Amino acid sequence: MREAMAVDTFLQSSFGTVVMTRFHDLFTAPSWQTLTYLACGGAVAGDRHTMTTSVWLTGAAAVQPFSRVSVFLGCPLSHKRWQLWGAVIRLAAPLIPEGAGMRGSFDDTTKKKAGLPSAGLARYRHGAGSARPEYRTLRGVNFVLGIMPIPLPRWPGSSLSVPGGCELSLKETQAHQLHGPYRSRSQWARDILDFLAQQVPDRPIRRLADGGYATKGSVRRLPKAPQIVGRLPISATLSAFPPPPLPRRRGAPRNKGALLGSPKTLAQTATGWVPHPSAAGAESQAWGGLGHPVWPGRLLRIVGVRREATRAPARRGPRTPPQSSKPFSPPISPCAPRTS
């Protein structure tokens, strides 16, 4: 009875329709049966979407042990994950308007883990300065994620995040211990971007990432469709376009022109600033140039934003906490006699 209710709920949902029509040809019969159990349990699960909950709700625990489900997650599902994401991306791409363009957001996250060691388990540092000190270093596994937001017409301003790829990021020593090639997080993000561009070759893609992904291995030799949007180092060197080559001159033509400066020096100009279109009290200015060390031959559009600095009010009194006025009393030893 419980299994029949889970199957009916799963088949009538849009999630069940996608799973049954898009993923059926990717698995063998035993793997497809396990995937159906997990998907049906996830359709009727409440607040806990775990493997154990899905297996219990569908009654699959009476058919096969939990160990077989773990084997399916580690082998068949892991090997076919790129085909699954490709099917989802091709299904979600027509939902994005043609004029809006596709976006891909890339970042890494650390999943905290305790207990027995596993592949990729190490200590990773949270690079955000706003993170609290106790959360800046985590012991867990690090993943690189690619997310493609899909706008929802019925809810303006809202979007649905569709996964575009996920890879386990290993440190160099761990990669050598597992006899595999080492790849940085920016290189994994580039692989996910290339995979996203292969699924929709005729659509322009805008990649959004922070400054940690503006590296040579992530932006060089890009396809024509993707455009990179991210944070640039404030001390990066910008150059003008090279002048046209002179006729009858020996040597290779120049690949960059005169030095323009860095965003830090360009932002010190007093003219050319305009009000920001959305941020009140802020001004913006844009410059163009070549970032030859990282992205040779491609025009970079640098956008600077400035606003008046707001200083916190001065704190009065000592910065150190005041000492307690209660007199100090040494602890009483359990073997020492008490005195009245």
N, C-alpha and C positions, 0 to 999 in steps of 0.2 A: 504494500500500500504506500509506504513511504517512498520507495523507488519510483513507483508509477506517478506519484504527485510531482516528484522532482523532474522526471522526464517531460511531463506535460508542461510544466512551467518553463522548462528550458527551451522546448521546441516552439512555444508561442512567443518567446521573447525575440527581440532583434539580435541580441547576442547569440542566441542559438541558431538563428538563421545564417549569420555570418560563419559560425563555426562549421555547420553542416554543409554549406555550399562551397566554402573557400579552402578548407583544410582537409577534406576527406581524402584527396589523392596524394597527400604528402606522407602518410603513415601506413604501416602494415596493419593487418586486422587486430592483433593483440594490442598494439600501441594505440590504435584508434579507439578501442574499447576503453582503455584506461583514460584517454583524453576525454571521452564522453562522460565517464564517471566524475572526473574533476570539474568539467564544465557544468554538468547538471547540479552538482553540489554547490558550486559557486553561485548558481542562479537562485537557489532557495536559501542560501546562508544569510545570516543576519549581520551581526557586527564583526564576526571573526571569519575571515576568508583564508583559512589555512587548509593544508592538505588533509589533516586529520578530520576537520569539520566536513569537508566535501566528501570524504570516503564514508563517514558515518551516516550522513544525511541520505546518501543514495543507496545504502545497504551493500556497498561494494566490499565491506570488510568481511562479509560472509562468503564472498566469491574468491578473493585473492588477498594475500597478506599485504601489510603496509610496505614491506620491503620491495615489492614489485613496483609500487607506485614511485618509490624513491629511485629505483633503477630507470624508470621511464623519464623522470625529470632530469636525471643526470646524463642519460645517453640519447634516446631518440629525440626528446624535446630540445635538448641542447644542440644537437647536430642540425636540427631543422629550424632553428630559431630565425635564421636569416630569411628563409622562404616564407615563414609565417609573417614576419614584419613586412616583407615585400608585398604579400597579398593584402595586408591591411593598408599599406601606403597607396597602392593602386586603387583600392576601394575608396579611400578618403580623399584622394586628390581631386576628383570631379566636384566635390563639395565646396572647394575653394573657388571664389570667383576668378575669372581670367585676369581682370585688371588688378586684383589685389596682390597676386604673387604668393609664392609659398615661402614660409619661414621655417628655419630649423634652429632650435636652441640647443646648445651643447654645454655641458658642465659635468663635473665629477662629484660624487658623494661617497661618504664613508659610512658603512653599515657597522655599527658597534656589535661586537660578538665576544662572548665569554665562553669558557669551557674548553673542550678539546681543540687542538690546533687543526687547521684545514689549509688548503692551498690558497695562498694570497694573504694569509693572516699576518698582519704586521701593524706597526704604529704609523699613523699618518697624521700630518699636521694640517689643521684648518687654517687656510691662508687669510680668511676675512678678519680684518682688524676689529670688527664689532663683536666677534665671538667672545664669550666669557673665557677666562683663563682655564677653567676646568674642562672646557670643551674644545680647546685648541689642539689637543693631541688625543686621538682616539685609537684604541686597539680594535681593529676589525679588518674588513675587506673593502677595497676601494673600487668603484665602478665608474666608467665613463658612459654618460647617457646622451642620447639624441632624441629630442622631442619635437614633433611637428604640430603646432596648434591649428585647430580647425574652428573657424568662426561659426557661431550659432545664430542663424537669422532671427529666431524667435526671441532670443535674449541678447539685445545689442550690447556690445562691450564684453561679452563672455565668449569663451572658447573651450574646446575640448582637446585635451592633450593626447595625441596619438604617438605611441612609441615608434621611433625610427631606428633604434639600435641600442645595444647595451654590451659592453665588453668589460671583462675583469682586468684591472690594471695591476700588474705585478712589478715589484722592484727588480732591479737588474740582477741582484744575487738570487732572488727567488726564481726568476726566469731561467737562469743557468742551471739551478738545481733541478728544475723540471724539464730540462733539455729542450727548451723552446726559445724562440727569438725574443729579444727584449724590444718593447715598443713603449714610447712615452705616451702620456695621456693626450697630448696634441696630435700625435700620429694616429691613435685610435679614433679620435674625433674626425680626422681626415678620412679614414676608411669608412666611417659611418656616413659622412657627407658624400663621398663618391658613390656609395650604395644608394643613397637617397636620389642622387642625380640620375643614376641608371634606371630607376623605376619610372621616373617622369622626365625623359630626356628633352621634351619640348617645352617645359615650364621653367621660368626663371626662379631661382632659389636664393634667398637671403639668409646667410648664416650669422647667427647672433652668439657671441661668446665673449668672455672676459679677456684680459690681457695675457693670461697664461697660455692661451691658444693662438696667439699671434707669433708663431715661430716659423722657421724655415720649413720644417717638415710638415706643417699644417696648411700653408698658404701657397707654396710654390707649385707650379705646373697644374694649376686648377683648370677644370673644364670651363667652357664659356658661360654656362648657365649660372653657377653660383656667384654671389657677391658677398664679400666679407664685411661685417659690421662688428666692431669691437673697440676695446680700449687700446690706445697707442701709448707707449712710454713717453713721458714728457720731455725726455732728453734725446728722442730719436732724431736722426739726421735726415733732412729733406733737401732734395736737389731739384733743379729745373730740368725741363726736357733738353736733350742735347741739341746743339745747333745742327743745321743740315751740313752734311759732309762737303768739304771743298773739292772741286774737281782737280784731278792730277796731283793728288797728295798721297804719299806713301803712308802705310800703317793702317791699322783697324780703325773704323769710325768710333767716335765717342759714344758711350752708353749712358752718360748722364751729363747734365749741364752745370751751371754755376750753383754754388751752395746757397740755399735759401735760409737755413737756420733750423732750429728745433721748435716744436710747439711752445716751449717755455719762453724762448726769445720772441717768437712771433706774437704771443699773447701780450707782450709788454707794450705794443703799439697803442696809441691813444685814439686813433681814428678807425672807422670802419665797423664799429660795434652797433648792432641793431637790437631792438627789444626781442626777447625770446617769445615765440608764438604761443607757448602754453604755460611757462613758469613765470609767475608775477615777480617783478623786481629783478629779473635776470636779463643778461645780454649775451648775444652769441655772435660769432664771426667764423667764417670758413676760409680755408686756404687749400691750395692744390699743389702737389709736388710728387716726386718720385722717392720711394723708400727703397733705395737700391740694395742695401745690405740684406733685407728680408724678402722683399717682393720686387725684383728687378723688372723694369719695363712696364709696370702697371701704375696707372695714375691713382694716387691716394687723395681722398677728400678728407681733410682734417677739420673738425668742428670743435671750436672752443666755447665754453660757457663760463661766464663769470657772474658773480653776485657780490653784494656788499657783505663783508665779513661781520658776523654778529658774535660779539664776545660775551662770555658768561659773566654775570656780576661777580665782583670780587668777594671772596669769602672772608669774613671777619673772624678773628680769634685764631687759636693754634690749629694747625692741620692734624696734629697727632691727637688721638683720643685722650681725654683727661684721665688722670690717675684716680683710682677709687679712694674715697676718704675713709673706708673701713680699715682699721689697723690690721696688719698682717699677723696671723697666728700660725705657728708651725704645726704640722700634723702630729697627732699623738700616736706614738708607736704602740702596737698592740701588746708588746711585752713590757712596756714601761709602766710603773705603778702610777695611778692617778693621785693627785694631790688636791686637797680641798682648799 
